[in-house]
Amino acid sequence: MPQSNTSTGRRAALGLLLALLLLGLLSAWDRRLDAPPLEEAPTGDVTPAGPAR
């Protein structure tokens, strides 16, 4: 009986750890998708978009 309690606790801890790891990976992936690509990052010589003259 005590063995099942320890295995249940270990399984719960492992599941919580995996859930936190997955959440961290998803949030990192979401931040990576929200960031603009390096090729499209504005440089100093880019003129701002405005009305056509």
N, C-alpha and C positions, 0 to 999 in steps of 0.2 A: 504493500500500500504506500509506504513513503517513497518508493521508487517512482511510482506513477506521479506523485506530487512534484518531485524534482524534475522529471522529464516534461511535465506540463509547464512548469515554470521556465525551464530551458527553452521549450518550444515557443512560449509566449515572448520571451526575451529575444529569441532569434527572429520571430515574426516582426516584432517592433523594430529591431535593428534593420531588417530588410525593407520595411515600410519607410523608415527615415532615409535610408540610402536611396530608394527609388524616388522619394520626394525631392531629395537634393539633386538627383540627376535630372529630373524633370524641370526643376526651377532653373538649373544651369542651362539646360537646353533652351528653355523659353527666353532667358536673357540673351543667349547667343543668337536666337532668331530675331529678337528685337533690335540688336545692334546692327548698324549699317555695315555693309561689306567694306573691306579696306579699299577696294578699287573705287568705290563711290564716295569715299570720305572727301570732303572739300579741302582743297589746298589753298595757299595764299593768293594765287593768281586767277582764281575763279571769280567771274563777275556775278553779283547777286541777280537773281531772276527779277525782272521788273517789266514794266510796260514796254512794248516794242516801239522803237523810235523810227 
